[in-house]
């Protein structure tokens, strides 16, 4: 559990982030209420959140879910799903091939080596 001070209101922020979570730049994990209740998201293990995505409120992003770039998530997502759009629509992965990385890090050759 990650605990941060909310500078604007002096409240404790509880954002739960699991293992092997990838957050690309510009991601917002925000609250939607000023009440003293859980108001920030929970990201389970293996979640990938694309650049500029917003996950708002006390929602739970299921294990292995991918959130697309610039998506706005305001509802819970199940495990092994893909969430895209504004507001985000959720669909299950079409099979094990959609869960694989597009590039195998063991075989990737950095193009900067040739400059």
FIKOLZA-1660 file (N, C-alpha, C; in steps of 0.1 Angstrom, whole numbers, plus 5000, padded with zeros to 4 digits):
% residues 115
   i   px   py   pz ch aa at
   1 5009 4988 5000  A  X  N
   1 5000 5000 5000  A  X CA
   1 5009 5012 5000  A  X  C
   2 5006 5021 4991  A  X  N
   2 5014 5034 4990  A  X CA
   2 5005 5045 4997  A  X  C
   3 5011 5052 5006  A  X  N
   3 5004 5063 5013  A  X CA
   3 5011 5076 5010  A  X  C
   4 5004 5085 5005  A  X  N
   4 5009 5099 5002  A  X CA
   4 5001 5109 5009  A  X  C
   5 5007 5121 5012  A  X  N
   5 5000 5132 5017  A  X CA
   5 4993 5139 5006  A  X  C
   6 4980 5142 5008  A  X  N
   6 4972 5150 4999  A  X CA
   6 4974 5165 5003  A  X  C
   7 4983 5172 4996  A  X  N
   7 4986 5186 5000  A  X CA
   7 4974 5195 5000  A  X  C
   8 4965 5193 4992  A  X  N
   8 4954 5203 4991  A  X CA
   8 4945 5202 5003  A  X  C
   9 4943 5190 5009  A  X  N
   9 4932 5189 5019  A  X CA
   9 4938 5183 5032  A  X  C
  10 4951 5179 5032  A  X  N
  10 4956 5173 5044  A  X CA
  10 4952 5159 5048  A  X  C
  11 4945 5152 5038  A  X  N
  11 4940 5139 5040  A  X CA
  11 4951 5129 5036  A  X  C
  12 4949 5117 5041  A  X  N
  12 4958 5106 5037  A  X CA
  12 4953 5099 5025  A  X  C
  13 4961 5097 5015  A  X  N
  13 4957 5091 5002  A  X CA
  13 4962 5077 5002  A  X  C
  14 4952 5067 5000  A  X  N
  14 4956 5053 4999  A  X CA
  14 4954 5048 4985  A  X  C
  15 4965 5047 4978  A  X  N
  15 4966 5042 4965  A  X CA
  15 4973 5028 4966  A  X  C
  16 4966 5017 4963  A  X  N
  16 4972 5004 4964  A  X CA
  16 4977 5000 4950  A  X  C
  17 4990 4997 4949  A  X  N
  17 4996 4993 4937  A  X CA
  17 5003 4979 4939  A  X  C
  18 4999 4969 4931  A  X  N
  18 5004 4956 4932  A  X CA
  18 5018 4954 4926  A  X  C
  19 5023 4942 4925  A  X  N
  19 5036 4939 4919  A  X CA
  19 5036 4939 4904  A  X  C
  20 5047 4942 4898  A  X  N
  20 5049 4942 4883  A  X CA
  20 5039 4951 4876  A  X  C
  21 5036 4963 4882  A  X  N
  21 5027 4973 4875  A  X CA
  21 5035 4983 4868  A  X  C
  22 5031 4986 4855  A  X  N
  22 5038 4995 4847  A  X CA
  22 5029 5007 4845  A  X  C
  23 5034 5019 4849  A  X  N
  23 5027 5032 4847  A  X CA
  23 5035 5040 4837  A  X  C
  24 5030 5043 4826  A  X  N
  24 5037 5052 4816  A  X CA
  24 5035 5066 4821  A  X  C
  25 5041 5075 4814  A  X  N
  25 5041 5089 4818  A  X CA
  25 5028 5096 4817  A  X  C
  26 5025 5105 4826  A  X  N
  26 5013 5113 4826  A  X CA
  26 5001 5106 4831  A  X  C
  27 5002 5095 4839  A  X  N
  27 4991 5087 4844  A  X CA
  27 4986 5095 4856  A  X  C
  28 4972 5096 4858  A  X  N
  28 4966 5101 4869  A  X CA
  28 4958 5091 4877  A  X  C
  29 4962 5089 4890  A  X  N
  29 4954 5080 4899  A  X CA
  29 4947 5090 4909  A  X  C
  30 4935 5093 4906  A  X  N
  30 4929 5104 4913  A  X CA
  30 4917 5100 4921  A  X  C
  31 4913 5108 4931  A  X  N
  31 4901 5106 4940  A  X CA
  31 4890 5114 4934  A  X  C
  32 4878 5110 4938  A  X  N
  32 4866 5117 4933  A  X CA
  32 4857 5123 4944  A  X  C
  33 4862 5122 4956  A  X  N
  33 4854 5127 4967  A  X CA
  33 4862 5133 4978  A  X  C
  34 4857 5142 4986  A  X  N
  34 4864 5148 4997  A  X CA
  34 4861 5141 5010  A  X  C
  35 4852 5131 5009  A  X  N
  35 4848 5124 5022  A  X CA
  35 4860 5116 5027  A  X  C
  36 4861 5113 5040  A  X  N
  36 4872 5105 5045  A  X CA
  36 4869 5090 5044  A  X  C
  37 4868 5086 5032  A  X  N
  37 4867 5072 5028  A  X CA
  37 4877 5068 5018  A  X  C
  38 4878 5056 5014  A  X  N
  38 4887 5052 5003  A  X CA
  38 4882 5059 4990  A  X  C
  39 4891 5067 4984  A  X  N
  39 4886 5075 4973  A  X CA
  39 4896 5074 4961  A  X  C
  40 4907 5066 4962  A  X  N
  40 4917 5064 4952  A  X CA
  40 4917 5050 4947  A  X  C
  41 4923 5047 4935  A  X  N
  41 4922 5034 4929  A  X CA
  41 4931 5024 4935  A  X  C
  42 4928 5011 4932  A  X  N
  42 4936 4999 4935  A  X CA
  42 4940 4993 4922  A  X  C
  43 4953 4991 4920  A  X  N
  43 4959 4984 4908  A  X CA
  43 4964 4971 4913  A  X  C
  44 4959 4960 4908  A  X  N
  44 4963 4946 4911  A  X CA
  44 4976 4943 4904  A  X  C
  45 4982 4931 4906  A  X  N
  45 4994 4927 4900  A  X CA
  45 4994 4927 4885  A  X  C
  46 5005 4931 4879  A  X  N
  46 5006 4929 4864  A  X CA
  46 4998 4939 4856  A  X  C
  47 4993 4950 4861  A  X  N
  47 4985 4960 4854  A  X CA
  47 4995 4969 4846  A  X  C
  48 4991 4972 4834  A  X  N
  48 4998 4982 4825  A  X CA
  48 4989 4993 4822  A  X  C
  49 4993 5005 4825  A  X  N
  49 4985 5017 4823  A  X CA
  49 4992 5026 4813  A  X  C
  50 4986 5029 4802  A  X  N
  50 4991 5037 4791  A  X CA
  50 4993 5051 4794  A  X  C
  51 5001 5058 4786  A  X  N
  51 5004 5072 4788  A  X CA
  51 4992 5081 4788  A  X  C
  52 4991 5090 4798  A  X  N
  52 4980 5099 4799  A  X CA
  52 4967 5094 4804  A  X  C
  53 4966 5081 4808  A  X  N
  53 4954 5075 4812  A  X CA
  53 4950 5081 4826  A  X  C
  54 4937 5082 4829  A  X  N
  54 4932 5086 4841  A  X CA
  54 4924 5075 4848  A  X  C
  55 4927 5072 4860  A  X  N
  55 4919 5062 4868  A  X CA
  55 4914 5069 4880  A  X  C
  56 4901 5071 4880  A  X  N
  56 4895 5080 4890  A  X CA
  56 4885 5073 4899  A  X  C
  57 4887 5076 4912  A  X  N
  57 4878 5071 4922  A  X CA
  57 4883 5058 4928  A  X  C
  58 4875 5052 4937  A  X  N
  58 4879 5040 4944  A  X CA
  58 4876 5027 4936  A  X  C
  59 4881 5027 4924  A  X  N
  59 4879 5016 4915  A  X CA
  59 4890 5006 4916  A  X  C
  60 4888 4993 4912  A  X  N
  60 4898 4983 4913  A  X CA
  60 4901 4978 4899  A  X  C
  61 4913 4979 4895  A  X  N
  61 4918 4974 4882  A  X CA
  61 4923 4960 4884  A  X  C
  62 4917 4950 4878  A  X  N
  62 4920 4936 4880  A  X CA
  62 4933 4932 4875  A  X  C
  63 4938 4921 4880  A  X  N
  63 4951 4915 4877  A  X CA
  63 4953 4913 4863  A  X  C
  64 4964 4918 4857  A  X  N
  64 4968 4915 4843  A  X CA
  64 4960 4924 4833  A  X  C
  65 4953 4934 4838  A  X  N
  65 4945 4943 4829  A  X CA
  65 4954 4953 4823  A  X  C
  66 4951 4957 4810  A  X  N
  66 4958 4968 4803  A  X CA
  66 4948 4980 4802  A  X  C
  67 4953 4991 4805  A  X  N
  67 4945 5004 4803  A  X CA
  67 4951 5012 4792  A  X  C
  68 4944 5015 4782  A  X  N
  68 4949 5022 4770  A  X CA
  68 4953 5036 4773  A  X  C
  69 4962 5041 4764  A  X  N
  69 4966 5055 4765  A  X CA
  69 4954 5065 4765  A  X  C
  70 4954 5074 4773  A  X  N
  70 4944 5085 4774  A  X CA
  70 4930 5080 4778  A  X  C
  71 4929 5067 4782  A  X  N
  71 4916 5062 4787  A  X CA
  71 4912 5068 4800  A  X  C
  72 4899 5069 4803  A  X  N
  72 4894 5074 4815  A  X CA
  72 4886 5063 4822  A  X  C
  73 4891 5057 4832  A  X  N
  73 4885 5046 4839  A  X CA
  73 4878 5051 4852  A  X  C
  74 4864 5049 4852  A  X  N
  74 4857 5053 4864  A  X CA
  74 4849 5041 4870  A  X  C
  75 4851 5029 4865  A  X  N
  75 4844 5017 4870  A  X CA
  75 4854 5006 4872  A  X  C
  76 4851 4996 4880  A  X  N
  76 4860 4985 4882  A  X CA
  76 4862 4977 4869  A  X  C
  77 4874 4971 4868  A  X  N
  77 4876 4962 4856  A  X CA
  77 4880 4948 4861  A  X  C
  78 4876 4938 4854  A  X  N
  78 4879 4924 4858  A  X CA
  78 4894 4921 4855  A  X  C
  79 4898 4910 4859  A  X  N
  79 4912 4905 4856  A  X CA
  79 4913 4902 4841  A  X  C
  80 4925 4903 4836  A  X  N
  80 4928 4900 4822  A  X CA
  80 4919 4907 4812  A  X  C
  81 4917 4920 4813  A  X  N
  81 4908 4927 4804  A  X CA
  81 4916 4938 4798  A  X  C
  82 4910 4945 4788  A  X  N
  82 4916 4957 4782  A  X CA
  82 4905 4968 4783  A  X  C
  83 4910 4980 4788  A  X  N
  83 4901 4991 4790  A  X CA
  83 4906 5002 4781  A  X  C
  84 4897 5007 4772  A  X  N
  84 4901 5018 4763  A  X CA
  84 4889 5028 4762  A  X  C
  85 4893 5041 4758  A  X  N
  85 4882 5050 4755  A  X CA
  85 4879 5060 4766  A  X  C
  86 4870 5069 4763  A  X  N
  86 4866 5080 4773  A  X CA
  86 4850 5080 4772  A  X  C
  87 4843 5075 4782  A  X  N
  87 4848 5068 4794  A  X CA
  87 4852 5054 4789  A  X  C
  88 4861 5047 4797  A  X  N
  88 4866 5034 4792  A  X CA
  88 4856 5023 4791  A  X  C
  89 4857 5016 4780  A  X  N
  89 4849 5004 4778  A  X CA
  89 4858 4992 4780  A  X  C
  90 4853 4982 4786  A  X  N
  90 4862 4970 4790  A  X CA
  90 4858 4958 4782  A  X  C
  91 4868 4951 4777  A  X  N
  91 4865 4939 4770  A  X CA
  91 4876 4928 4775  A  X  C
  92 4872 4916 4775  A  X  N
  92 4882 4905 4778  A  X CA
  92 4893 4904 4768  A  X  C
  93 4904 4899 4772  A  X  N
  93 4915 4896 4762  A  X CA
  93 4910 4885 4753  A  X  C
  94 4914 4885 4740  A  X  N
  94 4909 4875 4731  A  X CA
  94 4916 4861 4732  A  X  C
  95 4926 4861 4739  A  X  N
  95 4933 4848 4741  A  X CA
  95 4947 4851 4747  A  X  C
  96 4955 4840 4749  A  X  N
  96 4968 4842 4755  A  X CA
  96 4978 4850 4746  A  X  C
  97 4975 4851 4733  A  X  N
  97 4984 4859 4725  A  X CA
  97 4983 4874 4728  A  X  C
  98 4972 4879 4732  A  X  N
  98 4971 4893 4736  A  X CA
  98 4978 4896 4749  A  X  C
  99 4981 4886 4757  A  X  N
  99 4988 4889 4769  A  X CA
  99 5003 4890 4768  A  X  C
 100 5008 4885 4756  A  X  N
 100 5023 4885 4754  A  X CA
 100 5028 4899 4751  A  X  C
 101 5040 4902 4755  A  X  N
 101 5046 4915 4750  A  X CA
 101 5049 4915 4735  A  X  C
 102 5048 4926 4729  A  X  N
 102 5050 4927 4714  A  X CA
 102 5064 4925 4711  A  X  C
 103 5073 4928 4720  A  X  N
 103 5088 4927 4717  A  X CA
 103 5093 4918 4729  A  X  C
 104 5101 4908 4725  A  X  N
 104 5108 4900 4735  A  X CA
 104 5120 4907 4740  A  X  C
 105 5121 4911 4753  A  X  N
 105 5132 4919 4757  A  X CA
 105 5145 4911 4756  A  X  C
 106 5145 4898 4756  A  X  N
 106 5158 4890 4755  A  X CA
 106 5163 4891 4741  A  X  C
 107 5155 4894 4731  A  X  N
 107 5159 4894 4717  A  X CA
 107 5159 4908 4711  A  X  C
 108 5156 4918 4718  A  X  N
 108 5155 4932 4713  A  X CA
 108 5169 4938 4712  A  X  C
 109 5172 4943 4701  A  X  N
 109 5184 4950 4698  A  X CA
 109 5181 4965 4698  A  X  C
 110 5187 4973 4706  A  X  N
 110 5185 4987 4707  A  X CA
 110 5190 4994 4694  A  X  C
 111 5181 5001 4686  A  X  N
 111 5186 5007 4674  A  X CA
 111 5197 5018 4676  A  X  C
 112 5197 5023 4689  A  X  N
 112 5208 5033 4691  A  X CA
 112 5222 5028 4690  A  X  C
 113 5223 5015 4691  A  X  N
 113 5237 5009 4689  A  X CA
 113 5243 5011 4676  A  X  C
 114 5234 5014 4666  A  X  N
 114 5239 5015 4652  A  X CA
 114 5241 5030 4648  A  X  C
 115 5239 5039 4658  A  X  N
 115 5241 5053 4655  A  X CA
 115 5256 5057 4657  A  X  C
% end
